[in-house]
Amino acid sequence: LNARQYGLAIGDFCWILENMNGEQYLYPMLVERKRMDDFAKSIEDGRYKEQKYRIKKNVPHFRHVYLVEKYHVDDIKRLEQAMVGTAVRDAFLIYQTKTLLESIEAVSRWTRMIYQRVLHCISDLPCDDEEMFFELMGCVPFQPLNSSMDAKKTAAKHSIVFGHVLMSIKGVTDLIAYHIIQKYATPRYLIEAWNACEDEEEQKMLLHNEIHSAHPECVQRHMNFEAGELTFDEDIRNAYDALKQLSS
């Protein structure tokens, strides 16, 4: 398995294709590896939400994979619930392994699968067109993405910062925060829309109408799996309460 070590802005494993000029392109599949003990810690310290958020924000059309390695933890049920939510609500592929060796074997299999797909795509090209090839594969230039402002330990875009602030509100998931900043990139835009509402009822429905109507799939993915109930409206009310305090 031919591998290189990079300081990645997002994810732990990726696949890079090079053109004839040596320019690198990121294959549309990204893997976040978590050993179960680190998985539990990431839920507690907020990295779990933040990492998923940055992956979906930066490469939304990629295949997102959570590679979860077995390790002894006390609260296994909590991790299982988190994995179900990540698979159903966030549309991540959850792949579980028992050992580090199994994880390496999985990455090796995915590498061979990607190699075969690349060969198949090349054979189907009507002409020797590199630009068309990378477009058909869904690849993006690697260096611009990896060195962007969304990289780890660098300054983040104002919308990313606002998204993190929103996720600090109880019940506001990365998915809800993502859809809010698509419409309101900063608190200023949101407060201006809030102040433009004619009455309190319109203020209460502001986020619900903007997100629920424009993105109904958000509701379907945001579910309490134990109770089997949607909690989207409750979470939006929490955001409403926080915004009301901010604007008062």
C-alpha positions in Angstrom: 0.0 0.0 0.0 1.7 3.2 -1.2 1.0 5.9 1.3 2.3 9.4 2.1 1.9 11.4 5.3 0.3 14.8 5.1 -1.0 17.3 7.6 -4.7 17.1 6.6 -7.1 19.9 7.2 -10.0 17.5 7.6 -10.2 13.8 8.0 -7.5 11.1 8.7 -7.3 9.3 5.4 -7.8 10.5 1.8 -6.8 9.5 -1.7 -4.9 11.8 -4.0 -4.7 11.6 -7.8 -2.0 13.5 -9.8 -2.2 14.7 -13.4 0.7 14.8 -15.9 1.9 18.1 -14.5 2.1 16.8 -10.9 -1.0 18.7 -9.8 -2.8 16.9 -7.0 -6.6 16.2 -6.8 -8.5 14.9 -3.9 -10.6 11.8 -4.7 -14.2 12.3 -3.4 -13.9 10.0 -0.4 -12.7 11.0 3.1 -12.2 8.8 6.1 -12.3 9.9 9.8 -10.7 7.2 12.0 -11.8 6.9 15.6 -10.8 4.3 18.2 -13.8 3.8 20.5 -12.1 5.5 23.5 -11.2 8.5 21.5 -14.7 8.5 20.0 -16.1 8.7 23.5 -13.8 11.6 24.4 -14.6 13.4 21.2 -18.3 13.4 22.0 -17.6 14.8 25.5 -15.3 17.6 24.3 -17.3 18.6 21.2 -14.8 17.4 18.6 -17.3 14.9 17.3 -19.8 17.5 16.2 -17.1 19.9 15.1 -15.3 17.4 12.9 -18.4 16.2 11.2 -19.5 19.8 10.6 -16.2 20.8 8.9 -16.2 17.7 6.7 -19.7 18.3 5.5 -19.1 22.0 5.1 -15.9 21.7 3.1 -16.6 18.6 0.9 -20.4 18.1 1.0 -20.4 15.9 -2.1 -17.8 13.5 -0.9 -18.4 10.0 0.5 -17.9 10.5 4.2 -16.7 7.5 6.2 -16.3 7.0 9.9 -13.8 4.2 10.6 -14.5 3.0 14.2 -11.9 0.8 15.8 -13.0 -1.5 18.7 -11.7 -0.7 22.2 -13.0 -1.1 25.7 -15.3 1.7 26.8 -17.8 1.9 29.7 -20.7 3.5 27.9 -20.9 1.5 24.7 -24.6 2.2 24.2 -24.0 5.9 23.9 -21.4 5.3 21.2 -23.8 3.0 19.3 -26.5 5.7 19.4 -24.0 8.2 18.1 -23.0 5.9 15.3 -26.6 5.4 14.3 -27.2 9.1 14.3 -24.1 9.7 12.2 -25.2 7.1 9.7 -28.9 8.1 9.4 -28.9 11.8 10.0 -25.5 12.8 8.6 -25.3 10.1 5.8 -21.9 8.9 6.9 -20.8 5.3 6.2 -19.9 3.7 9.5 -17.3 1.0 9.2 -16.3 -0.9 12.3 -13.1 -2.9 12.8 -11.8 -5.0 15.7 -8.1 -4.2 15.4 -5.7 -1.7 13.9 -4.7 -4.4 11.4 -8.3 -4.7 10.2 -8.4 -0.9 9.8 -5.3 -1.0 7.6 -6.8 -3.9 5.6 -10.0 -1.8 5.1 -8.1 1.2 3.8 -6.1 -1.1 1.5 -9.3 -2.6 0.1 -10.8 0.9 -0.5 -7.5 1.9 -2.3 -7.8 -1.1 -4.7 -11.5 -0.2 -5.3 -10.7 3.4 -6.1 -7.9 2.3 -8.4 -10.2 0.1 -10.3 -12.8 2.9 -10.6 -10.1 5.3 -11.9 -9.1 2.8 -14.6 -12.7 2.2 -15.6 -13.3 6.0 -15.8 -10.2 6.5 -18.0 -11.3 3.7 -20.3 -14.7 5.4 -20.8 -13.3 8.9 -21.6 -14.2 9.9 -25.2 -10.8 11.7 -25.5 -7.6 12.2 -23.5 -9.0 15.1 -21.5 -7.6 15.4 -17.9 -10.0 18.2 -16.9 -13.0 16.1 -17.9 -11.6 13.1 -16.1 -11.2 14.9 -12.7 -14.6 16.5 -13.2 -16.3 13.2 -13.9 -14.6 11.6 -10.8 -15.8 14.5 -8.6 -12.3 15.4 -7.5 -11.2 18.8 -6.2 -7.7 20.4 -6.1 -6.0 19.1 -3.0 -3.6 22.0 -2.0 -6.2 24.9 -2.2 -8.6 22.9 0.0 -6.0 21.7 2.5 -4.4 25.1 2.9 -7.7 27.0 3.1 -8.9 29.0 6.0 -10.9 26.1 7.3 -7.7 24.1 8.0 -6.9 22.9 11.5 -5.2 25.4 13.8 -5.8 28.3 11.4 -8.2 31.2 11.2 -11.7 30.1 10.3 -14.3 31.9 8.1 -16.8 34.0 9.9 -19.6 31.6 8.9 -17.7 28.6 10.4 -17.3 30.5 13.6 -21.0 31.4 13.7 -21.8 27.8 13.0 -19.7 26.7 16.1 -21.5 29.3 18.2 -24.9 28.0 17.1 -23.9 24.4 18.0 -23.3 25.6 21.5 -27.0 26.1 21.9 -28.7 23.1 23.4 -30.1 20.8 20.7 -28.8 22.6 17.7 -26.9 20.0 15.7 -24.3 20.5 13.1 -27.0 19.9 10.4 -29.2 22.6 11.7 -26.3 25.0 12.2 -25.1 24.3 8.6 -28.5 25.2 7.2 -28.8 28.4 9.2 -25.4 29.7 8.0 -26.4 29.0 4.4 -29.0 31.6 4.8 -27.4 33.8 7.5 -23.6 33.8 7.3 -23.1 36.0 10.4 -25.1 37.0 13.5 -25.6 40.4 11.9 -27.6 39.0 9.0 -29.7 36.9 11.3 -30.5 39.7 13.7 -31.4 42.0 10.8 -33.9 39.4 9.6 -35.1 39.0 13.1 -35.7 42.8 13.5 -37.4 43.0 10.2 -40.2 40.6 11.4 -43.5 42.3 12.0 -44.4 40.5 15.2 -43.3 38.0 17.8 -45.1 35.1 16.0 -43.1 35.8 12.8 -39.9 35.9 14.9 -40.7 32.5 16.4 -41.3 31.0 12.9 -38.3 32.7 11.2 -35.8 29.9 11.5 -38.5 27.2 11.1 -39.7 28.6 7.9 -36.3 29.3 6.4 -34.9 25.9 7.3 -37.9 23.5 7.4 -39.4 24.8 4.2 -36.2 25.0 2.2 -34.6 21.8 3.6 -37.3 19.3 4.6 -34.8 16.5 4.6 -33.2 18.2 7.6 -36.3 17.2 9.6 -36.3 13.6 8.5 -32.7 13.2 9.6 -33.0 14.9 12.9 -34.6 12.2 15.0 -34.5 10.9 18.6 -33.9 7.3 17.7 -34.8 5.9 21.1 -38.2 7.7 21.3 -38.7 7.6 17.5 -39.8 11.2 17.5 -38.6 14.2 15.6 -37.1 17.0 17.8 -36.4 19.5 15.1 -39.0 22.1 16.3 -37.8 21.9 19.9 -34.2 22.6 18.8 -35.3 25.5 16.6 -37.2 26.9 19.7 -33.9 26.7 21.6 -32.2 28.7 18.9 -35.1 31.2 19.0 -34.7 31.6 22.7 -31.0 32.2 22.4 -31.5 34.7 19.6 -34.2 36.5 21.6 -31.7 37.0 24.5 -29.0 38.1 22.1 -31.2 40.8 20.5 -32.7 42.1 23.7 
